[in-house]
Amino acid sequence: MYGKHGQGGTQIKMAIYTIPNATEGMDKAIIGIATTVPVFVPMLLVFVWIVVFLGGSNSQRKRNGTSDMPMWSVMASLSVLMISLVLSINESLMQLEILGMVIGLNILCAIWLFFDRKSTEI
Amino acid sequence: MGLIRYLTSILLISMFAFAIISLSASFANNNSATINIDDDPTYSSLKDSLKTDTISFANKENDSNEAFAQIEIEGSGQTTPTGGQFKTRLTTPKKMLSSIFDSIRLKVFGGDSNFGVVLTVLFVFIVMIGILYVWKAWAGRNPD
């Protein structure tokens, strides 16, 4: 907290970007971060996708012995889509390209899910 | 790997894609979002194309459903020529259920025509699977 020189010492800390002013509200702070670091929102979405996918499939494997990975990939993609839709209200937080990728990911996971179902008689 | 499995997979993938794009576009329109997936020409044309294809699928299924009610096969030891005892159960309630689906669409989805297409095609698909199974039970073989 006081730096390597101890209390009374001096330490210069340089931020790699302008620290957002949190007193204006959390939304302004998040917009400030996303504006300064454009990869923030995509990384957040990737994080959510991985957490839901790995968390869900591992939890199911613990309970049932097997995990339905295609289903959890769709669940993770839908979670990410819901977050993306909310973020898309503000232009600073979401780009059309990112939203397009999220929808493409949803469709891709759905293809995996629906072709993974068991066969029927006819 | 049968006919129903392929049909189910392809149709549900199409419906899923159509529903996801429609949901995103509706969300953006309803909330005045600055980012609207309808502004993306690729997804916009995909949605229009899927809508046309699914409506075409529903119409063709209606035609084949009517044709199914009319067909006769040659009788043998195990089959009856008309198959009326099977066919009545599918063709008549279909019209009753259509009005129920319309009401659900109005109340749950607010009458959005895009979700109407999804519900209609899913319902038509369920009926089509029923017809395939009835054909198998009646004729004693898989559909040609």
Interface residues (C-beta under 8 A of the other chain):
Chain A: L81 L85 S88 I89 N90 E91 M94 Q95 L96 L99 G100 I103 N106 I107 A110 I111 F114 F115 R117 S119 T120 E121 I122
Chain B: M1 G2 L3 I4 R5 T8 S9 L12 I13 F16 A17 I20 I21 L23 S24 F27 A28 N31 S32 A33 T34 I35 N36 I37 D39 D40 T42 Y43 L132 Y133 K136 N142 P143
